[in-house]
Structure formats: structure tokens, C-alpha cells
């Protein structure tokens, strides 16, 4: 998985376990192993709004899960910042 932060830093986690916590309004991506880091994905609110307009029957969590799943499948994720 490659994670870019604000177009200024790139992380590559080739052997890491990565999890995502999905909330109604945000996602937190957590590098669980071998080191613990947390990131906030970039632009999720914009994409969530777009998805909700196209698929109004879907819940916000379902739409956010789709966004993160696609990023995981592509092994590339843009994030706003490293969460503390």
C-alpha cells in the first residue's frame, strides 16, 4: 500500500496490516502492523456527497466503505494528514 500525504510525503507499506474504521462522516485508516499509524483519507466528503447523489438508497457508511475498498484494491490512498 502506498499512502501520500498532502502531495509532500509518500509512505510505502509493503508488508503492513492495514485497517479502516468507517464512521458516518469520516474514515480513519490505521496501519496496524508492524507500526501503528493513523491517517485521514483525502476528499472523502466530496466523493461521499457525489455517491449519495447517485445512490441515494446507500448509507454513508456503505459509500465510504466503497471508497476505501477501491483505494485498498488499487493499493494507493491519498490522505490529508497523519492523525494523532
RAPE-V764517 format. One line per field, one symbol per residue. ss: DSSP state (H for helix, E for strand, - for the rest). psi: psi as a letter, one per 30 degrees, with the letter a starting at -180 (. if undefined). A space follows every 10 residues. Layout:
ss: ???
psi: ???
This chain:
ss: -EEEE---EE EE----EEEE EE----EEEE EEE---EEEE E--HHHHHHH HHHH-----H HHHHHHHHHH HHHH-EEEEE EEE-
psi: kkkkjhgfkk kkifglkklk kklfglkkkk jekfljlklj kkgeeeeeee eeeeiffkle eeeeeeeeee eeefhkkkle lkk.
